[in-house]
Each structure stands twice: as structure tokens, then as C-alpha cells.
Amino acid sequence: MNIADLKEGERGIVEDIVHEDIPLKLVEMGCLPGNEVLMMQRAPFKDPICIKINGSVIALRKNIAKRIMISKI
């Protein structure tokens, strides 16, 4: 399961980042294995999505969100 699979209001724990080509800024803001992520909302056409991770609210494109594997809680 990846971040893009979450529905609004659902939470997950980051397990793995599939590709190394995600933006470094995303890693610096706390998108690391073990951190909790909350799906806040989706844009009208489902891209981008808005998540909260490590106290930061981040807008992500769906193609990047699909590269971040999580376990749902």
C-alpha cells in the first residue's frame, strides 16, 4: 500500500521509499520510515494530495505519493 491509496482522514506509517528520485526536501520534512502520515484531502481531480507528516502539511503529486510505501493504521 502507498500514500496515494489512503482515503481522507486515514493514517499510515511510512515503511519504505521505493525510488531514490523523490525530492530531498520531502525527506528533510520528515518523510522517513517510521513516521506517521495523515491523508488530509485531495484536489478535485485527485491530484495533488495533501498530507500531514512529522508536523508538516505537504502537497504531493500522486506519482510521488505512489513511491512511498506505508502500512495502514
N, C-alpha and C positions, 0 to 999 in steps of 0.2 A: 504494500500500500504506500502511496506517496501523498504529499501535502495536497495536491490537486484533487484527490479523492475525498477529502473531508467535506462535510456539509457545514453550513453556517452554525456556529456555536459548538462544534465538536473539537475535541482536543486530541493531541497525539504527542509521542516522544520521538524525537529525531533519532533514528537508528544508524543511517548511513547516507553519505552523499555519493551518488552513483558516478558522476563525472567530475573531473577536476576543473572543468571550464565554467563553474559558477562564479559570479563576481566575488572578488576578495572582500569587498565591502559587506556583503551578506554574511560571510564568515566572521568578520570583525564585529558585526552587530549581534552575534550570538547564535547563528545557525550552525550549531555543532552537535554531534551525537550526545544524547543525554538530556538535552534541553527540551522543555515543553513548548508546544506550538498550539495556538488557538486560531481557528478559522473565523475571522470576523465577518467578512462579507465578500461578495463577488460583484464585479461590474455587470451592467445589464446584458452584455453579450458573453459573460462568463470569463472574461479576460481583460484586465488583470484581476488578481485576487488580493485581498487584504488580510494579512495575518499578524498576530502578536506573538513575538518570541523574545525571551530574555528582557522584557520590559520595553521593547521597541515595536512600534507598529510599522509594518513594511508592506509595500505593494509589490507583488511579484507577477511576472508573466507566467502563464500556465506552463509553457515549455520548460522554464527553470524549475517551477514547483514540482514537476513530474520527476525531476532528477534527485529530489530529496526524499529518501525513504523513511517512513515512520511506522510506529506501532500505535494503534488507536487505543485511547484510554477512556 
